[in-house]
Amino acid sequence: MRKSPILIFVDTWWYPGLAILVAILAQVMLSTNRLWPGLGLYVVSVGLWLCNKSIYSLQSDKTGGSAGDIQSWKLSRARQFLLNLSIFATYINIGVTLEYKGFTWIGVIAWGVSVSAFMAAFWQKRPHMKVVGYHLTSSGIHLTWHGLAFIVIILLGVFCRIWRLQEVPPEMTLDHTQNLLDIRDIVEGGLRPFFFSRNTGREPLLFYWTAFLVWLTQHPIDFTILKVGTILPSLLTLPGVYLLARELYGRTTGLWAMGFAAIASWLVILSRTGLRLSFAPMFSAWAFYYLMRGLKKGERGSFLLLGLCLGIGLYSYTAFRIIPFAVAYIWFALNIVERSGTLRENLNWRNFGLMVITAILVFIPLGIFAIKHADAFWGRSAWYLNKTTNFGPLTFLDNVKTALLMFNWRGDSMPLTTLPYKPVLDPILGGLLVLGVITAVKRVLNKADSLTFVLILLGLFSLFPSALAINFPNENPSVVRAGCAIPVVVTLAALPIGTWLENLLPTNLQTKKVKSTIYVTLASMGFLLIGINANRVFVRYPLAYRTLAFNTSEIANAIRCFDTLIGNVTDAYIVAGPGWINDDALAFELGLPVWENRLEEAEQADRNTTTPRMYILHAGNTTDLRTLQTLFPMGVTQTYTSRYNQDFRLFIVPGRNVKSMSLADQGTQLMTCSSQ
């Protein structure tokens, strides 16, 4: 029996729209620690969402044939030459890597030839792809609404990442200074290690990438260039997310997922930290896209590019190490589940072999290091896993549960990378994620497609680096170690809106009034989403960050003012620095990486100075302050009132040869300058 237009309207517009609104209200309740009202509203929201039958009457994924149908696996003479060249270059790369302790020119060239020649030998010419987003007319190129939206989202992502870059985050931490020291070793020391041993060991991509930016821009090695180096890969995440979501659910869902990735505080904060954290979601987004496209279309090039992403990603951040295991597990699982059809044909082991070999060729330098120095390479991971007592499957499952709850209930505790103990997602994205998960699970249960099942598995595997913190369960959930899940999370959050619009707009109810209502509602939600996440990133996050970071910039500003008005930067000293200030961070903040004017105690101060000197002490260090007052009775003490409740004291010793300004005037001008 055919439904009336009114019932169609209620089914396709009223139920989904109301369900989304109630889900957002439910998440608002949970975000304010009102558990039972939030859960009750979620029950109502899910019920309304399930009432919309049209959302689940979706077609299966359209696959495009196997790779063998498009091109034979038999290699031509030219391709055979490229394969032999790759094998020869691989031998050279392995030999050089075994001989030397770091990258060399001959090794890097052989490495690049081995990878590129292998990929070229098996590369498959892709069928002609129509690029959407613009159309050609006699008057020139004209953007479609889709192309315009894509550009606007990219610009929005750029703005969210570069606005107030100097201030957010505001201060360097120990991790930042360790990174800067490694970059300095590359730029000034000429070191080229496969793996960096400082700070419990770190993968090398960030350091070589940032060193390249320093060489390219001639920018000083400082906190700003670190941030720029992590913002750029974060921007590359956006098109990867778009392609992933579009491949699965269409371009409408792709645009919404990309928009969420552009503004979501989770990814924006990670991209601004100046640490390796933003590389994980970038490589996972592109790896997930090429996996989906390879399984869906059977294109050999997708599996080669997937192997390339997996190999390079292992040079980026420790959390990415789980992704190759996830891909291998999914491949074997699909081979068991999928008995027939085009997807089953695309799961042939030749495609798997191409992916694995490409990844291995890329991983050779770091892989050889991992074999020769297993303790250094695996030490950081083993640190979280090495628990000898009270460990069982229930411990891991409890960690998984905690990791899953971080999106909507209780998040990470680390203020340097998130809002402590707050849900990782804002109320709008949190509510949409719940409906997105319901939609995805329903599609899997209805056997609508297998790739949604793959997406869910990828999301779960991406949480394992956080859930596997067996030795330190208090560090789970972790937004940084779960960073590979970001592409999956934003795709699932975009799925309800994308699915709703795909089912709604083709109906006969597209009156101007209905269209206007839809667009105004979604635009209002978009602007509200931008405002909420801007508040999370630019207001709440810096305040939380400063509770754990030293106010190094304020101390550096006081030293610069001393250098300008009274004395010289070489005559400014930190007293008992390690207990309350990061000396390396202060040196880099001053632009003098070799600056090491630190005294373990005030007794070490030079009593025979003829030039003005300034000693900086923690506000509570009364012992060393009394010592300085005894050594230099003419000195004056000034208390610097910090904007972030981290006061410190400046003890100024007059120089014998300085008579142009009284000591009181020196102190007054110094405080005026440094507080500006």
N, C-alpha and C positions, 0 to 999 in steps of 0.2 A: 504494500500500500504506500503510495507516494505521500511524503510529508507535505503539510501546508507551508507556505512561505514564512508564516509566523514561527512555526516550530523550527524551521531551518535557521531562522534568524537567532532564536534562543539558543539553539544547539551550537551554532558556529560563532556567535558573537557574545551573547550574554554569559553563558557558563564559563568559557575560558577567560574572558576579561575579569569577571568577578573572582574566579579562582586565583588569578595572578594577584589581584588586589588583596585578597584575604591572606595569601601566602606571604606577601610583603608585611602585612600587619602582624602576622604570626611571628615573623622573624624579628620585627621590632620588639615584640614582647620578650622573645628569647634573649635578644641583645641587651635588654634591661633586667635580665635575671628573673623574669616572671615565667617560670617554667610551664606550669599547668595551663594558664591562659594561652601561651604560645602553642603548646602541643594541641590544645583543643581547636584553636583556629587552623592549625595545619591539617587536622582531621577533616574539618569542613572544606578547606581548600582542595585537598586531594579528592574528596567526594565530588565536589563540583567539577574538578578537572576530568575525572573519570566518566562523568555524565556526558561529556562531549565525545560521542562515538566517532565522529568524523576524523578526529585527530589520529585515531589508530587504524583507519581504513587507508593506509598508505601502501604504495607499491614497494616491492622489493628493490634492492639496489640493482641498478643496471650495470652489468659487467660488459666489458668490451672485447672479449676474446682473449685467448692465450697468446703468449709471446711467440710460440712456435707457429701460430697461424700467420703472423705478420712477417717473420723473417726466419730463415733456416739457421740452425745452429752450426752448419758446416762453414768453416772459416775459409775465406779467400786467401790468396797468396799474400796480399797486403796485410790482412788481419793476422795471418800467421806470423809475419815479420814483426808486427807490433807485440804479439804475445811473446815471441822470443826475446825481443828487446826488453820487455817488462821483466822476464825471468833473469836476464843478464844484469839489469840494473838492480834487481832485488838482491842478487848475490853480492854486488858491490856495496849496497846499503847495509846489509847484514855484516859484512866484513869490516867496514869502517865503523859501524856502531859498536861492534865487539872490541875494536882496537882503541877507540877514543872514549873519553868520559863525557863528551858533549857533542853538540851539532857541529859539523864541519861543512865547508862549501861543497866538497865532493860528495859527502854523504847526503846533504840536502838535495843536491841536483839528482843524484841517483834515486833518492827517495821519491822525488817528484816525477821522474821519468817512469819509475816502476808502477806508480799508481795511475798516471795519466795514460800510459801505453796500454795497460791492462784494460782500463775502462774503454779506451778507443777501440781495442780489439773486439770487444763484445758489444759495443754500443749499437743500439737499435734505432733506426730512423723513426721518429715518432710521427704518427699521422698528423696532417695539418690541423692545427688548433685555432679556433676562432677566438680572438682576443676581444672580450666584451668590455664595455665601459665607454666606448666611443664609436662614432660612425663617420664615414667620409661623405662629404657632399661637394658640390661644385665650388662652394665658398670656403671649404677647408675642413678641418677636423672639429667635430662637435662632441663634447662629453655628454654621455647619457646620465640619468640620475644616479645610476649605479657607479659609473666612473667618478662622478662628482663626490658621491658619498665616500668612496674609497680614499680619495685625496684628502677630504675633510678629516676623516678619521686618522690618517697618517699625520696630518698637521696637528691635530688634537693630541696625539701621542707624543709628538715632538715637544709641544708646549708643556705637557704634564711632566716631562722629564728634564727640561732645561730651565724652567722658570724657578728663580731663586736658587739656582744651583749652588752658589757659594754658601747659602744659609742652611740648606736641607740636603743631607744631614750636616750639622754645624761643626763637628769636631772630629779629629782623627782618633782612632783607637790603636791598640797594639797591632791588630791585624793589618791596618793600613800602613803603619810604619814598616812592618816586616815586608809588605809588598813593595813599598818604595825602595827599601834597601836592595831587594832583588832586582828591581828595574834599574837601579843605579849600578848594580854589578854588571848588567848587560850593556848599558849605555856607556859607562865610564870605565868599567873594569874589564870589558871584553869577554866576560864569561858567557858560555852557551850551554848550560846543563840541560839534560833531558828531563830532570825532575828537580824541584827546588826543596832543599832539606829544611829550611827555616820553618818555624811555627808548626812542627809535627809533620811537615811534608805537604807540598801542594803541586798540582799539575801546572804545566808551564804556559798554557796558551795566553792567559791574561797578561803575563809579564812581557812576552815577546810582542804581543799586540800593542800594549801601552808603550813599550820602547820604540816601536815603529811610529806611533803617534808623536812621541817626543822628537824623533828624528825628522818626521814630516813637517811638524809645526814649529820646531825649535822652542817649544813650551818648556818651562822648568819642570823638574820632576817633583810634583807636589800633589796635594789632595785633589785639586781641580782636574788634572789630567787623568787621575785614577777614575774619577766620576765620568768623565767624557768617554773613557775606554770601556766602561760598563753600560753606558747609555746606548751606544751605537748597536751592540748586539741585541739589546732589548727592543730597539726599533725593528730589527730584522725579524723578531718574533711575530710582529703584527701580520705581515703578509703570510707567514707560515700558518698562523692560526686561521686566517681567512681561507686559505686553500684547503686546510684540513676540514673545516666545518662545511665549506662549499662542496667538497668531494663527497661528503656523507649526506648532507641535508639540503643542499641548494644554496644559491648565492645570498638569499635573504638571511638565512641563519648565519652564513659566513660573514656578512657585514656586521651583524649584531655581535657575534663572537669576537670579531676584530675590534669593534668599538669597546666591548667590555675589557679586552686585553689592553687597550690604549689607556684606559682611565682607572682600572682596578688598583686600589692601593697596594695590594699584595705585590703585583709585578712592578708597579712604579717605584715603590720603596726599594725593592731588591735592585732595581736598575740604577738607583741613585747612590747606593752604598759605597761604590768604588771597590767592591770585592768581586770574586769570581761568580757570584750567585746568579747573575742574569744570563750567563752562558747556558745553564742547564735547561731553562724553558725554551731558549732559542733553538738549541739542537734537538730537543725533544719534539718541538712543534714541527720542524722540517722532517725529522725521522718518522714521526707518526703519519705525516702527509704522504711521504713516499711509500711507506708501508701500505697505507690504505689504497693509494693509487695503483701500486703494483699488484695488490690482491684483486683490485676491481677491474683494472684494464689489462693486466698481464704484460705490461711494457717492461722490457728488459732494462731499459735505462732507469726506470724507477727503482729497481732492486740494486742497480749499481750506485745510484745516488743515495739510497738508503744505507748501503755499506759505507759510503763516504762519510755520511753524517754520523754513523755509529763510531767510525774510527776517529774522526776529528773530535767528536764529543767527549771521548775518553781523555783528551788533553785539556778539558775545560774545568770540570768540577767533579768532585768525588761522587756526588749523588747520581751522576749520569751513569755510573758503572752498572746500575741495575737495568738500564734500558736494553743492552744487548741480550741479557738473560731473559727479559720480558719478551723480546721479539722472537727468540728461539723457542721459548715455551709456547707462545701463541701459535707459531708455525706448526709445532708438533700437535698441539691441541686441535687445531683446525684440520689437520690431516686425519685425525681420528673421527672428528665430528662430521666433517663434510665428506659425503660418500659419492656425490655426483655433482654435475653442473660445471659452469665455467670457472667459478672460484676454485673448485677442486683441481681443475687443470692448471690454474695459475700457481697452485701450491707445489709445482713440480720441484724436484730437488736440484735441478740445474739452476733455477732462479735463486734458490737458497744458497747454493755454492757460490754463485757470483757475488751475492751480498756478503757472505762470510769472508771470501778471499779478499774482496776490496777492503773490508774493515781491517783484516789482518795486515795487509800491505801498508795501510795508513798507520796502524798501531805498532809497527815493527820497532822503531827507536825506543818508544816508551815501554813496549812489551819486553824487549831485551833487558832494559833497566829493571823492570819488575821482576824478571827471573833472577838477575844477578844480585839485586838488592831487595829481596822480598820483604824484609822487615821495614825498610823505609817506605816502600810503596804501599804495603797493606797495613802499616802501623796505625794510621788514623782510623781505618775501618775496624780493625781488630780491637782498638781501644773501646769502641762502643759495644762490640759483640762478646768480648772476652769475660764472660761471667761463669764461674766454676760451680756456684752453689745456687740452689733454689730456682733452677731454670727448667721450664717445661713449656709445652705448646700453649698452655693457658696464658703464660706471661706474654708471649708474642701476640696472641689474639687480643689480649687486653690492650696492648700497645696499638694494635690496628684500630680497635674501637675508639681509643683516645684520638688517634690521628683523624679518623672519619668525623669525629665531633668538632674538630677545630674550625670547620667552615661555618657552623651555625651555633655553637654553644661556647666552648672554651678554647681559646687559641694559644699560641706560643707565649712564653713568659719573657722572651728576650727583647728589651726595649730598643736594642740597636737595629733590629730588622722588622719590627712590627709594633702594634699596640698591645702591650702586655695583657694577657689573659682575655682579650676581647676576641670575638669571632673574627676569623681571617677575612671573611667577606662582609661587606656592608649589608644592611637589611634587604635592599632590593635584589642584589645578586644572590644573597643567601636564600631568599624565598624562591627565586627563579631556579636555583640549583636543585632544590627539593623537587619541584615539578619536572625539571629536566631529567632527573634520575628516574622518577616515576615513569615518564614517557619512554626513556631508553629501556628500562626493564620491561615495560609493556610490549615494546617492539620486539625485544628478544623472545619473550614468552609467546608472542603471536607468530614467531618465526618470520617477521617482516624482513629482517636482514641479518646477516652474520657479522657485518662490519661494526654495527653498534655493540655487539658482544665483544668484539676486539677492542673497541674504544673503552668499554668498562674495564676490561682486563688491564689495559694500559694505565688507566687511572689508578687502579688498585696497586699495581706493581710500582708506580711512581711514588706511592706513599711508603713503601717498604724501607727506604733509607732512613726515614724518620721512625718508623715502627720498630726497626731493628736496633734501636738504642737500648739494648738489653741491660748493659752495664750502668746506664744512666737514664732510667725511665722518666726521671723528672725533666729531661731534655726533650721529651716527646709530648706533644707534637712540636715539630720544628718546621717553620715556613721555608727555611733555606734548604733543608734536606728533602723537602717535599716539592721543591720548585718545578721538577719535571712534570708534575700533575697540572700545572697552570693551563696548558692548552686544552686538556680534557675538561677541566672545570669550567672554563669560559664557554667551551662548545656546548656542554650540557646546560649551562645557564641560558644560553641563547636558543636552545632547542624549543622551549615552550613558545616563545614569541615567533620564531621562524615557522614552526609548525602551525600555529594559530593563523598567521597571516597567509601562509600557503593555502590553507583550507578556506579562509574567509573571503579573500579578495576575488577568487574566480566565481563566486556565487552571483546570483542576479540581484543581490541586495546592495550593489555598489552605487547607491544614490549619493549625491554630493554631501548630504547631511551625515550619512553613515561614515563615508570616507573622511570627512572633516573631523568627526568625533574620534575616529581611530587615530588619525595622524596627530591631532592635538594631544590626545592622551599619551601616545608613545613619545612625542616630543617633550611633553612635560616630565614624563618619567626619566627621559634621557638627561634633561637639564638638572633634575633633582639628583640623579645619579652622579653627575659631574660635581655638583656642589658638595654632596656627602663625602665623596672620595677626596676632593680637594681639602676639605676640613680634616680628614684623616691624615693626609700626607703633609700638609703645610702648617697645620696648627697643632694637632694632638701628637703626631709623631715626633716633631722636634722637642716638645716638652718632655715626652717620655725618654727620648734619646739622651737628653742632658742629665738625667738621673744617674746614668752609668758612665758617661764620658767626662773626662777632665775638661775644664775650660781653658784649653791650651791657647786658643786664639786671643783671649783677653790678656794672658801673660805675655804672649808674643807682641801684642800691641803696646803693652807697657814698656817692653824692652826697646821696641822701635822708637817710641817717644823719647826714651832715655838717650838713645843714640842720636836723635835729631836735636834735642834741646840741651842736654847736659854733658854727656860723655860719649863713650863708644860702646858698641855692642859687645866688644871683647871684654869689657869691664863690668858686664852684668852676669850675675851668678845665681844659680838655683841652689838652695840649701836643702839637703836631705831630699833630693828629688824623687827617687824611686818609690817612696812611700805615698806620694800624692800627685805626681805628675809624670807624664810620659816624656822622657828627655828627648828621645828620637823624634817624636811628634813635634815637640817644640823646635827642634833644629830644622826640620823640614818646613815648619810654619814660618820660620824666619828666613827661609831660603838659603840656609847655611847648613847643609847636611853634616858637615864635619864639626859643627859647633858642639863643644862638650864642656861647657863651663858649669860644672856641678861639684858641689862640696858635700861630702858625706856628713860633715858637721861644721858648725860655725868656727870652731877652733882652727880650721885649716885656712881661714881668711888671711890674706897678706896684710900685715900691720904697717908696712912701710910704703903704702901707696902714695903717689903724688898726683894721681888723676882721680876724678870722681868715679865712684863705684856704686853699684846698686845690687843689693842682695834680695832675692825673692824667697819668701817663706810661706808655708801653710799658715792659715789664720790661727790654728791651734798649737803651733810650734813655739811655745813660750820659752822653752829651754834655750834654743839656739838664738832666739831674739834677745834674751838677757845677755847671752855671751857676746853678741855683736854690740850691744849697748855698752858693755864693759870695755871691749876692745876699742870702740870708736865713740867716745863720749860726745863728740860733736855731731854724730849722726842723727838723722831724723827719721821717724817711723810714720809711714802713711798706710792706712788700710784701704785696700781697693775693694769697693762694694760691688760684688759681681751681680750681673742681671740674673744669674742662675743659681744663687745661693751657694756659691763656691768662693767665698771671700779669700783673699790672700794679702800678705803684708809686703810692703816695699820698704827696705831700710837703705837710705841714701847716705853715702859717706862723701863729704865734700872733698874736692881736690885742692891741694895746696896752691896750685897755680891758677885757680878759677876765682876771679874776684869781680867779674862783671855782674854776677847775680847772687843774691843772698841765698842761703840754704833754704829758708822758708819759701822764697819765691820759686826756687828750683822744684821743691815738692809740690807747690800749688800748680805750677805750669805742667808738671809731669802728670798729675792727676787729671787736669783739665784735658790734656791731649789724649791720654789713654782711655778716657771715658767716652770719647767721641766715636 
